[in-house]
Amino acid sequence: MRIDIDDKELEEIRKKKIEAALRHMNKKEVRVKVYRTSSCPYCHMAAEYLRSRGVEFEEIDVGNDMQAAMEMVRKSGQMGVPVIDIDGKIIIGFNRPAIDAALAEK
């Protein structure tokens, strides 16, 4: 099977691939952790909100991991969940404006 492509189409394909590669290289990886418990509805809402924004994150269940719970308290000074850590910016509770602001800074 042979596919005919003219030079202009080929150049457009190359240009799009180069632009995509540059966007990927320039994109700073944002590290996000969500400290949560399995029974917390606000934790589930926070996770769904981050997913809807296309944010990759690590979920940490502090109800089953005492070391993670201690890390969360050390970072936030709080025992309540969710606690969201966006590159060191700590957000307590499901606070959309604070999440958006922290993501926009990155």
C-alpha distances in whole Angstrom, upper triangle without the diagonal:
4,7,10,13,16,19,21,19,18,22,22,20,22,25,25,24,27,29,28,29,32,33,33,35,38,38,41,41,44,45,47,49,50,53,54,55,54,56,56,55,55,53,50,50,50,47,45,46,44,41,41,41,38,41,40,43,45,48,51,53,56,58,57,57,60,59,57,59,62,59,58,62,63,60,61,65,64,64,62,58,56,56,53,52,50,50,54,55,56,56,58,58,55,55,52,54,54,51,49,52,51,47,47,49,47
4,6,10,13,16,18,16,15,19,19,18,19,23,23,22,25,27,27,27,30,32,32,33,36,37,40,40,43,45,46,49,50,54,54,56,55,57,57,55,55,53,51,50,50,47,45,46,44,41,41,41,38,40,40,44,46,48,51,54,57,59,58,58,61,60,57,60,62,59,59,62,62,60,61,65,64,64,62,58,56,56,53,52,49,49,53,54,56,56,58,57,55,55,52,53,54,50,48,51,50,46,46,48,45
4,6,10,13,15,12,12,15,16,14,16,19,19,19,22,24,24,25,28,29,29,31,33,34,37,38,41,43,44,47,48,52,52,54,53,55,55,53,53,51,48,48,47,45,43,43,42,39,38,38,35,38,38,41,44,46,49,52,55,57,56,56,59,58,55,58,60,57,57,60,60,57,59,62,62,62,60,56,54,53,50,50,47,47,51,51,53,53,56,55,52,52,49,50,51,47,45,48,47,43,43,45,43
4,7,10,12,10,10,14,15,14,16,18,19,19,22,24,24,25,28,29,30,31,34,34,38,39,42,44,46,48,50,53,54,56,55,57,57,55,54,53,50,50,49,46,45,45,43,40,40,39,37,39,39,43,46,48,52,54,57,59,59,58,62,60,57,60,62,59,58,62,62,59,60,64,63,63,62,58,55,55,52,51,48,48,52,52,54,54,57,56,53,53,50,51,51,48,46,48,48,44,44,46,43
4,7,8,6,7,10,11,10,12,15,16,16,19,20,21,22,25,26,27,28,30,32,35,36,39,42,43,46,48,51,52,55,54,56,55,53,52,51,48,48,47,44,43,42,41,38,38,37,34,37,37,41,44,46,50,52,56,58,57,57,60,58,55,58,60,57,56,60,60,56,57,61,61,61,59,56,53,53,49,48,45,45,49,49,52,52,54,54,51,51,47,48,49,46,43,45,45,41,41,43,40
4,6,5,6,9,10,11,13,14,16,17,19,20,22,23,25,26,27,29,31,32,36,37,40,43,45,48,49,53,54,57,56,58,57,55,54,52,50,49,48,46,45,44,42,40,39,38,36,38,39,43,45,48,52,54,58,60,59,59,62,60,57,60,61,58,57,61,61,58,59,62,62,63,61,57,55,54,50,50,46,46,50,50,53,53,56,55,52,52,48,48,49,47,44,46,46,42,41,43,40
4,6,5,6,9,10,10,12,14,15,16,18,20,21,22,24,26,27,28,30,34,35,38,41,43,47,49,52,54,56,56,58,57,55,54,52,50,49,48,46,44,44,42,40,39,37,35,38,38,42,45,48,51,54,57,59,59,58,61,59,56,59,60,57,56,60,59,56,57,61,61,62,60,57,54,53,49,48,45,44,48,49,51,51,55,54,52,51,47,47,48,46,43,44,44,41,39,41,39
4,5,5,6,9,10,10,12,14,15,16,18,20,21,23,24,26,27,29,32,34,37,40,42,45,47,51,52,55,54,56,55,53,52,50,48,47,46,44,42,41,40,38,37,35,33,36,37,40,43,46,50,53,56,58,58,57,60,58,55,57,59,56,55,58,58,54,55,59,59,60,58,55,52,51,48,47,43,43,47,47,49,49,52,52,49,48,45,45,46,43,40,42,42,38,37,39,37
4,5,5,6,9,10,11,13,14,15,17,19,20,21,23,25,26,27,31,32,35,38,40,43,44,48,49,52,51,53,52,50,49,47,45,44,43,41,40,39,37,35,34,33,31,33,34,38,41,44,47,50,53,55,55,54,57,56,53,55,57,54,53,56,56,53,53,57,57,58,56,52,49,49,45,45,41,41,45,45,48,47,50,50,47,46,43,43,44,41,39,40,40,37,36,37,35
4,5,5,6,9,10,11,12,14,16,17,18,20,21,23,24,26,30,31,34,37,39,42,44,47,49,51,51,53,52,50,49,47,45,45,43,41,40,39,37,35,34,33,31,33,33,37,40,43,46,49,52,54,54,53,56,54,51,54,56,52,52,55,55,52,53,56,56,57,55,52,49,48,45,44,40,40,44,44,47,47,50,50,47,46,43,43,44,41,39,40,40,36,35,37,35
4,5,5,6,9,10,10,12,14,15,16,18,20,21,22,24,28,30,33,36,38,41,43,47,48,51,51,53,52,50,49,47,45,44,43,41,40,38,36,35,34,32,30,32,33,36,39,42,46,49,52,54,54,53,56,54,51,53,55,51,51,54,54,50,51,55,55,56,55,51,48,47,44,43,39,39,42,43,45,46,49,49,46,45,42,42,43,40,37,38,38,35,34,35,33
4,5,5,6,9,10,11,12,14,15,16,18,20,21,22,26,28,31,34,35,39,41,44,46,48,48,50,49,47,45,44,42,41,40,38,36,35,33,32,31,29,27,29,30,34,37,40,44,47,49,52,52,51,54,52,49,51,53,49,49,52,52,48,49,53,53,54,52,49,46,45,41,40,37,37,40,41,43,43,46,46,43,42,39,39,40,37,34,36,36,32,31,33,30
4,5,5,6,9,10,11,12,14,16,17,18,20,21,25,26,29,32,34,37,39,42,44,46,46,48,47,45,44,42,40,39,38,36,35,34,32,30,29,28,26,28,28,32,35,38,41,44,47,49,49,48,51,50,47,49,51,47,47,50,50,47,48,51,51,52,50,47,44,43,40,39,35,35,39,39,42,42,45,45,42,41,38,38,39,36,34,35,35,31,31,32,30
4,6,5,6,9,10,11,12,14,15,16,18,20,24,25,28,31,33,36,39,42,44,47,46,49,48,46,45,43,41,40,39,37,36,35,32,31,31,29,26,28,28,32,35,38,41,44,47,50,49,48,51,49,46,49,50,47,46,50,49,46,47,51,51,52,50,47,44,43,40,38,35,34,38,39,41,42,45,45,42,42,39,39,39,36,34,35,34,31,30,31,29
4,5,5,6,9,10,11,12,14,15,16,18,22,24,27,30,32,35,38,41,43,46,46,48,47,45,43,42,40,39,37,36,35,33,31,30,29,27,25,27,28,31,34,37,40,44,46,49,49,48,50,48,45,48,49,46,45,48,48,44,46,49,49,50,49,46,43,42,38,37,33,33,36,37,39,40,43,43,41,40,36,36,37,34,32,33,32,29,28,29,27
4,5,5,6,9,10,11,12,14,15,16,20,22,24,28,29,33,35,38,40,43,42,45,43,42,40,38,37,36,34,32,31,30,28,26,26,24,22,24,24,28,31,34,37,41,43,46,46,45,48,46,43,45,47,43,42,46,45,42,43,47,47,48,46,43,40,39,35,34,31,30,34,34,37,37,40,40,38,37,33,34,34,31,29,30,30,26,25,27,25
4,5,5,6,9,10,11,12,14,15,19,20,23,26,28,31,34,37,39,42,41,44,42,41,40,38,36,36,34,32,31,30,27,26,26,24,21,23,23,27,30,33,36,39,42,44,44,43,46,44,41,43,45,42,41,44,44,41,42,46,46,47,45,42,39,38,34,33,30,29,33,34,36,37,40,40,37,37,34,34,34,31,29,31,30,26,26,27,24
4,5,5,6,9,10,10,12,14,18,19,23,26,28,31,34,37,39,42,42,45,44,42,41,39,38,37,35,33,32,31,28,27,27,25,22,24,24,27,30,33,36,40,42,45,45,44,46,44,41,44,45,41,41,44,43,40,42,45,46,47,45,42,39,38,34,33,29,28,32,33,36,36,40,40,38,37,34,34,34,31,29,30,29,26,25,26,23
4,5,5,6,9,10,11,12,16,18,21,24,26,30,32,36,38,41,41,43,41,40,38,36,35,34,32,30,30,28,26,25,25,22,20,21,22,26,29,32,35,38,41,44,44,42,45,43,40,42,43,40,39,42,42,38,39,43,43,45,43,40,37,36,32,31,27,26,30,31,33,34,37,37,35,34,31,31,31,28,26,27,26,23,22,23,20
4,5,5,6,9,10,11,14,16,18,22,23,27,29,33,35,37,37,40,38,37,35,33,32,31,29,27,27,26,23,22,22,19,17,18,19,22,26,29,32,35,38,40,40,39,42,40,37,39,41,37,36,40,39,36,37,41,41,42,41,37,34,33,30,28,25,25,28,29,31,32,35,35,33,32,29,29,29,26,24,25,25,21,21,22,19
4,5,5,6,9,10,13,15,18,21,23,27,29,33,35,38,38,41,39,38,36,34,33,33,30,28,28,27,24,23,24,21,19,19,19,22,25,29,32,35,37,40,40,39,41,39,36,39,40,36,36,39,39,35,37,41,41,42,41,38,35,34,30,28,25,24,28,29,31,32,35,36,34,33,30,31,30,27,26,26,25,22,22,22,19
4,5,5,6,8,12,14,17,20,23,27,29,33,35,38,39,41,40,39,37,34,34,33,30,29,29,27,24,24,24,21,19,20,20,23,26,29,32,36,38,41,41,39,41,39,36,39,40,36,36,39,38,35,36,40,40,42,41,38,35,33,29,27,24,23,26,27,30,31,35,35,33,32,30,29,29,26,24,25,24,20,20,20,17
4,6,5,6,10,12,15,18,20,24,26,30,32,35,36,38,36,35,33,31,31,29,27,25,25,24,21,21,21,18,16,16,17,20,23,27,30,33,35,38,38,37,39,37,34,36,37,34,33,36,36,32,33,37,37,39,37,34,32,30,26,25,21,20,24,24,27,28,31,32,30,29,26,26,25,23,21,21,20,17,16,17,15
4,6,5,8,10,13,16,18,22,24,28,30,33,34,36,35,34,32,30,29,28,26,24,24,23,20,19,20,17,15,15,15,18,21,24,27,30,33,36,36,34,36,34,31,34,35,31,31,34,34,30,32,36,36,37,36,33,30,29,25,23,20,19,23,24,26,27,30,31,29,28,26,26,25,22,21,22,20,17,17,18,14
4,6,8,10,13,16,19,23,26,29,32,35,35,38,37,36,34,31,31,31,28,26,27,26,22,22,23,20,18,17,17,19,22,26,28,32,34,37,37,35,37,35,32,34,35,32,31,35,33,30,32,36,36,38,37,34,31,30,26,24,20,19,22,24,27,28,31,32,31,30,28,28,27,24,23,23,21,18,18,18,15
4,6,9,12,16,18,22,25,28,31,34,35,38,36,35,33,31,31,30,27,26,26,24,21,22,22,19,17,16,17,19,22,26,28,32,34,37,37,35,37,35,32,34,35,31,30,33,32,29,31,34,35,37,36,33,30,28,25,22,19,17,21,21,25,26,30,31,29,28,26,25,24,22,20,20,18,16,15,15,12
4,6,9,12,15,19,21,25,27,31,32,34,32,32,29,27,27,26,23,22,22,21,17,18,19,15,14,13,13,16,19,22,25,28,30,33,34,32,34,32,29,31,32,28,27,31,30,26,28,31,32,33,32,29,27,25,21,19,16,14,18,19,22,23,26,27,26,25,22,22,21,18,17,17,16,13,13,13,9
4,6,9,12,16,19,22,25,29,30,33,30,30,28,25,26,25,22,21,22,20,17,18,19,16,14,12,12,14,17,20,23,26,28,31,31,29,31,29,26,28,28,25,24,27,26,23,24,28,29,30,30,27,25,22,19,16,13,11,15,16,19,20,24,25,24,23,21,21,19,17,16,16,14,11,12,11,7
4,6,9,13,16,19,22,26,27,29,28,28,25,23,23,23,20,18,20,18,15,16,17,15,13,10,9,11,13,17,19,23,24,28,28,26,28,25,22,25,26,22,22,25,24,21,22,26,27,28,27,24,22,20,16,14,11,9,13,15,17,19,22,23,22,22,20,21,19,16,16,16,13,11,13,12,8
4,6,10,13,16,19,23,24,27,24,25,22,19,20,20,16,15,17,16,12,14,16,13,12,8,8,9,11,14,17,20,22,25,25,24,25,23,20,22,23,19,18,22,21,18,19,23,23,24,24,21,18,16,13,10,7,6,10,11,13,15,18,19,18,18,17,17,15,12,13,13,10,8,10,10,7
4,7,10,13,16,20,22,24,22,23,20,18,19,19,15,14,17,16,12,14,17,14,13,9,8,7,8,12,13,17,18,22,22,20,22,19,16,18,19,16,15,19,18,15,17,20,21,22,21,19,16,14,11,8,6,5,8,10,12,14,16,18,17,18,17,18,16,13,14,15,11,10,13,12,10
4,7,10,13,16,18,21,18,19,17,14,15,15,12,11,14,13,9,12,14,13,12,8,7,5,6,9,11,14,15,19,19,18,20,18,14,16,18,14,13,16,17,13,14,18,18,19,18,15,13,11,7,6,5,6,9,9,10,11,13,14,14,15,14,16,13,10,12,13,10,9,13,13,11
4,6,9,13,15,18,16,17,15,12,13,14,11,10,13,13,11,13,16,15,14,11,9,6,5,6,7,11,12,15,16,14,16,15,11,13,14,11,10,14,14,12,13,16,15,16,15,12,10,8,6,5,7,9,9,10,10,10,12,13,13,15,15,17,15,12,15,16,13,12,16,16,15
4,6,10,12,14,12,13,11,8,10,11,8,7,11,12,10,12,15,15,15,11,11,7,6,5,6,8,10,13,14,13,15,15,11,11,14,12,9,13,14,12,12,15,14,13,12,9,7,6,5,6,9,11,12,12,10,10,10,10,10,12,14,16,14,11,15,16,14,14,17,18,17
4,7,10,12,11,13,11,8,11,13,10,10,14,14,13,15,18,18,18,15,14,10,8,6,5,6,6,9,11,10,12,12,8,8,11,9,7,10,12,11,10,13,11,10,9,7,6,5,6,8,11,14,13,13,11,10,10,10,11,14,16,18,16,14,18,19,16,17,21,21,20
4,7,9,7,10,9,6,8,11,9,9,13,14,14,15,18,19,19,17,16,12,10,7,6,5,6,7,10,10,12,13,10,9,13,12,10,12,15,14,13,15,12,10,9,5,5,7,9,11,14,17,17,16,14,12,11,10,11,14,16,19,17,15,19,21,19,19,23,23,23
4,6,6,9,10,7,9,12,12,12,14,16,16,17,20,21,22,20,18,15,13,9,8,5,6,5,8,10,12,14,11,10,14,14,12,14,17,17,16,17,14,11,9,7,8,10,12,15,18,21,20,20,17,16,14,12,13,17,19,22,21,19,22,24,22,23,26,27,27
4,6,8,10,8,8,12,12,12,14,16,17,17,19,21,22,20,19,16,14,10,10,7,9,7,9,12,14,17,14,13,17,18,15,17,21,20,19,21,17,15,13,10,11,13,15,18,20,23,23,23,20,19,17,15,15,19,20,24,23,21,24,26,24,24,28,29,28
4,6,9,8,9,12,13,13,15,17,18,19,21,23,24,22,21,19,17,14,13,10,11,9,12,15,16,19,17,15,19,20,17,18,22,22,20,21,17,15,12,10,11,14,16,20,22,25,25,24,21,19,17,14,15,18,20,24,23,21,24,27,26,26,29,31,30
4,6,5,7,9,10,11,13,14,16,17,19,20,22,20,20,17,16,13,13,10,11,10,13,15,17,19,16,14,18,18,15,17,20,19,17,19,15,13,10,7,8,11,14,17,20,23,22,21,18,16,13,11,11,15,17,20,19,18,21,23,22,23,26,27,27
4,5,5,6,9,10,11,12,14,15,16,19,20,19,20,18,17,14,15,13,14,14,17,19,20,22,19,18,21,21,18,20,23,22,19,21,17,16,12,10,9,13,14,18,20,24,24,22,19,16,14,11,10,13,15,18,18,17,20,22,22,22,25,27,27
4,5,5,6,9,10,10,12,14,15,17,18,17,18,16,16,13,14,13,14,15,18,19,20,22,19,17,20,20,16,18,21,19,17,18,15,14,11,8,7,10,11,15,17,21,21,19,16,13,11,7,6,10,11,15,15,13,16,19,18,19,22,23,24
4,5,5,6,9,10,11,12,14,16,17,15,15,13,12,9,10,10,11,12,15,16,18,19,15,14,18,17,14,16,19,17,15,18,15,13,10,7,5,8,9,13,15,18,18,17,14,12,11,8,7,11,12,16,15,13,16,19,17,18,21,22,22
4,5,5,6,9,10,11,12,14,15,14,15,13,13,10,12,11,14,14,16,18,20,21,18,17,21,20,17,19,22,21,19,21,18,17,14,11,9,12,12,15,17,20,21,20,18,15,14,11,9,13,13,17,17,15,17,20,19,19,22,24,23
4,5,5,6,9,10,10,12,14,14,15,14,15,13,15,15,17,17,20,21,23,24,20,20,23,22,19,21,23,21,19,22,19,18,15,12,10,12,12,16,16,20,21,19,17,14,13,10,7,10,10,14,14,12,14,18,17,17,20,22,22
4,5,5,6,9,10,11,13,11,12,11,12,10,13,14,15,17,19,20,21,22,18,18,21,19,16,18,21,18,17,19,17,17,14,10,8,9,9,12,13,16,17,15,14,11,11,8,6,8,8,12,12,9,12,14,14,14,17,19,19
4,5,5,6,9,10,11,9,10,8,9,8,11,12,15,16,18,18,21,21,17,18,21,19,16,19,21,19,18,21,19,18,16,12,9,11,10,12,13,16,18,17,15,13,13,12,9,12,11,15,14,11,13,16,15,14,17,19,19
4,5,5,6,9,10,10,11,11,13,11,15,15,18,19,21,22,24,25,21,21,25,23,20,23,25,23,22,24,22,22,19,15,13,14,13,16,16,19,21,19,18,16,16,14,11,13,11,15,16,13,14,17,17,15,18,21,20
4,5,5,6,9,9,11,11,14,13,16,17,20,21,23,24,26,26,22,22,25,23,20,23,25,22,21,24,22,22,19,15,13,14,12,14,14,17,19,17,16,14,15,13,9,10,8,11,12,9,10,14,14,12,15,18,17
4,5,5,6,5,7,8,11,11,14,16,19,21,22,22,25,24,20,21,24,21,19,22,23,20,20,23,21,22,19,16,13,13,10,12,11,14,16,15,15,13,15,13,10,11,9,12,12,9,9,13,12,10,13,15,15
4,5,5,6,7,8,11,12,15,17,20,22,23,23,26,26,22,23,26,24,21,24,26,23,23,26,24,24,22,18,15,16,14,15,14,17,19,19,18,17,18,17,14,15,13,16,16,12,13,16,15,13,16,18,17
4,5,8,10,12,15,15,19,20,23,25,26,27,29,29,25,26,29,27,24,27,29,26,25,28,26,26,24,20,17,18,16,17,16,19,21,20,20,18,19,18,14,15,12,15,16,13,12,16,16,13,15,18,18
4,6,9,11,15,16,19,21,24,26,27,27,29,29,25,26,28,26,23,26,28,24,24,27,26,26,24,20,18,18,15,16,14,16,19,18,18,17,19,17,14,14,11,13,14,11,9,13,13,10,12,15,14
4,6,10,13,15,18,21,24,26,26,26,29,28,25,26,28,26,24,27,28,25,25,28,27,27,25,22,19,19,16,16,14,16,19,19,19,18,21,20,17,17,14,16,17,13,12,15,15,11,13,16,14
4,6,10,12,15,18,21,23,24,24,26,25,21,23,25,22,20,24,24,21,21,25,24,25,23,19,16,16,12,13,10,13,16,15,16,15,18,17,15,15,13,15,15,11,11,14,12,9,12,14,12
4,7,10,13,16,19,22,22,21,24,23,19,21,23,20,19,23,23,20,21,25,24,24,23,19,16,16,13,12,11,12,15,16,17,16,19,18,17,18,16,18,17,13,14,16,14,12,15,16,14
4,6,10,13,15,18,18,18,20,19,15,17,19,17,15,19,20,17,18,21,20,20,19,16,13,13,10,10,9,11,13,14,14,14,16,16,15,16,16,18,16,13,14,16,14,12,16,17,14
4,6,10,12,15,15,14,17,16,12,14,17,14,13,17,18,16,17,20,19,19,18,15,13,12,10,10,11,12,14,15,14,15,16,16,16,18,18,20,18,15,17,19,16,15,19,19,17
4,6,9,12,12,12,15,14,11,12,15,14,12,16,17,16,16,19,17,16,15,12,10,10,9,11,12,14,15,16,15,14,15,14,14,17,17,20,18,15,18,20,18,17,21,21,20
4,6,9,9,8,11,11,7,9,12,11,9,13,15,14,14,17,15,14,13,11,10,10,10,11,14,15,15,16,14,15,15,15,15,18,19,22,20,17,20,22,19,19,23,23,22
4,5,6,6,9,10,8,8,12,12,10,13,16,15,15,17,15,13,12,10,10,11,12,14,17,19,18,19,17,16,15,15,16,19,21,24,22,19,23,24,22,22,26,26,25
4,5,5,6,8,6,5,8,9,8,10,13,13,13,14,12,10,10,9,10,10,12,14,17,19,18,19,16,16,14,14,16,19,22,24,22,20,24,25,22,23,27,27,26
4,6,7,10,9,7,11,13,11,13,16,17,16,17,14,11,11,10,11,13,15,17,21,23,22,22,19,19,17,16,18,21,23,26,24,23,26,28,26,26,30,30,29
4,7,9,9,9,12,13,13,15,17,18,18,19,17,14,14,13,14,15,17,19,22,24,23,24,21,21,20,19,21,24,26,29,27,25,28,30,27,28,32,32,31
4,6,5,6,9,10,11,13,14,15,16,17,16,13,15,14,15,15,16,17,20,21,20,22,19,20,19,19,21,24,26,29,26,24,28,29,26,27,30,30,29
4,5,5,6,9,10,11,12,14,15,15,14,12,14,14,15,15,17,18,21,22,20,22,19,20,19,20,22,25,27,29,27,25,29,30,27,28,31,31,30
4,5,5,6,9,10,11,12,14,15,15,13,15,15,16,15,16,16,19,20,18,20,18,20,19,20,22,25,27,29,26,25,28,29,25,26,30,29,28
4,5,5,6,9,10,10,12,13,13,11,13,12,13,11,13,13,16,17,15,17,15,16,16,17,19,21,23,25,23,21,24,25,22,23,26,26,25
4,5,5,6,9,10,11,11,10,8,10,10,11,10,13,13,17,18,16,17,14,15,14,15,18,20,23,25,22,21,25,25,22,24,27,27,26
4,5,5,6,9,10,10,10,9,12,13,14,12,14,14,18,18,16,17,15,16,15,17,20,22,25,26,23,22,26,26,23,25,28,27,26
4,6,5,6,9,10,10,10,13,13,13,11,12,11,15,15,12,14,12,14,14,16,19,21,23,24,21,20,23,23,20,22,25,24,23
4,5,5,6,8,7,8,9,9,10,7,9,9,13,14,12,12,10,11,10,12,15,17,20,21,18,17,21,21,18,20,23,22,22
4,5,5,5,5,6,9,10,11,9,12,12,16,17,14,14,11,12,11,13,16,18,21,22,19,19,23,22,20,22,25,24,24
4,6,6,8,10,12,13,14,11,13,12,15,15,12,13,11,13,13,16,19,20,23,23,20,20,23,23,20,22,25,23,23
4,6,8,10,12,12,12,9,10,9,12,12,9,9,7,10,10,14,16,17,20,20,16,16,20,19,16,18,21,19,20
4,5,8,9,10,10,7,9,9,12,13,10,10,6,8,7,11,14,14,17,18,15,15,19,18,15,18,21,20,20
4,7,9,11,13,10,13,13,16,17,14,13,10,11,10,13,16,17,20,21,17,18,22,21,19,22,24,23,24
4,6,8,10,8,12,13,16,18,15,14,11,11,8,10,14,15,19,20,17,18,21,21,19,22,24,24,25
4,7,9,9,13,14,18,20,18,17,13,13,10,11,14,17,20,22,19,19,23,23,21,24,27,26,27
4,6,7,11,14,17,20,18,17,13,11,8,8,11,14,17,19,17,17,21,21,20,22,25,25,26
3,5,9,12,15,18,17,15,12,10,7,6,9,12,15,17,15,15,18,20,18,19,23,23,23
4,6,10,13,16,15,14,10,8,6,5,7,10,12,15,13,12,16,17,16,17,20,21,21
4,7,10,13,11,10,7,6,5,6,8,10,13,14,12,11,15,15,13,15,18,18,18
4,6,10,9,8,6,5,6,8,8,9,11,13,10,8,12,13,10,11,15,15,15
4,6,6,6,5,6,9,11,12,12,13,14,11,9,13,13,9,11,14,13,13
4,5,5,7,8,11,13,13,13,13,13,10,8,10,10,7,7,11,10,9
4,6,8,11,14,16,17,16,16,16,13,11,13,12,8,9,12,10,8
4,6,9,12,15,16,16,17,17,13,12,15,13,10,11,14,12,11
4,7,10,13,14,13,14,13,10,9,12,10,7,10,12,10,11
4,7,10,11,11,13,13,9,9,13,12,9,12,14,13,14
4,6,8,7,10,10,7,7,11,10,9,11,14,14,15
4,7,7,11,12,9,10,13,14,12,15,17,18,19
4,6,9,11,10,10,13,14,14,16,18,19,20
4,6,9,9,8,11,13,13,14,17,18,19
4,6,5,6,9,10,11,12,14,16,17
4,5,5,6,8,10,10,12,14,16
4,5,5,6,9,10,10,12,15
4,5,5,6,9,10,11,13
4,5,5,6,9,10,11
4,6,5,6,9,10
4,5,5,6,9
4,5,5,7
4,5,5
4,5
4
